Amino acid sequence: MAEAWLDEALSDLSAVHLRGGTYLVGGFTGTQYASAILRVGAHDRTTTVARLPTGMRYAGVATTGGKIYVAGGVTTHGESRAIYEFDPRGATVVRIGSLPRPEAHAALAAL
């Protein structure tokens, strides 16, 4: 089995598989919260395809309808209530709502 390497060291990130691609969302670089949404591509290299409005770690991530949803997480201001929608076709990130209360370290599932 081949080893896969990230372009940048990250911990506390979230991952999801969509349309044959793997996406990595947020995380922690060791010095700052990451805002990138990365797509794992050829030779297991990552490419930044979009950015969240703020750096975030421990967010819930799920896919449905060809889009990726990011909810909650921890920012530099504490736990988040934000819900974001990422559309890979247009590489756009839009805030679409808020959780009833701040949430982090939780799984997100599309039903």
Secondary structure, 3 states (H helix, E strand, C coil): CCCCCCCCCCECCEEEEECCEEEEECCECCCCECCEEEEECHHHCEEEEEECCCCCECCEEEEECCEEEEECCEECCEEEEEEEEEECCCCEEEEEEEEEEEECCCCCCCC
